[in-house]
Amino acid sequence: MPSSDEQALFLGTASQQGYPAEVALPVYTQLLATLRERGHGHALYVYRVAGREGDSDTAPATPPFTRPRTLLAFATADTALGFAQRMRLSGSPRLRRIAFAHLLAVMLQQPTIRAVLVVDEPLVIPVGQHFPSGYTISRPDLHEMLKGAAHGEPL
């Protein structure tokens, strides 16, 4: 169950972006429900590969990244490490457990993050694809949901 602090983090970030809590709360609730329908919890794992520009233990995405990125989030630490090994990522991946609300807040705050991909289990990478299958929430879609909710449109 997400904590009220996690929910408050997303609502506060949405408010900073011009979306009041009464607009952001139903959007967050809907996204969390969809995540749960896909068998995921609110706590996920992201990894960082040491030695990359902008590496930090403080957040899943910290400046000075300038190119568009997709954040990958995994249901378990084992799946996250398995993906890093399978993709032969250089360096030693460092895992961080992070709330779904935090991932959404980071995506709202940082324009270079174009999407969050919550990877399905078991880990499957379709032939010819760079990313595994999963539930993707794009930054533009999140903003559209928030704008729609602000205008009373159904989610």
Secondary structure by P-SEA (a helix, b strand, c coil): cccaaaaaaaaaaaaaacccaaaaaaaaaaaaaaaaaaccccbbbbbbbccccccccccccccccccbbbbbbbccaaaaaaaaaaaccccbbbbbbbbaaaaaaaaaacccccccccccccccccccccccccccccaaaaaaaaaaaaacccc
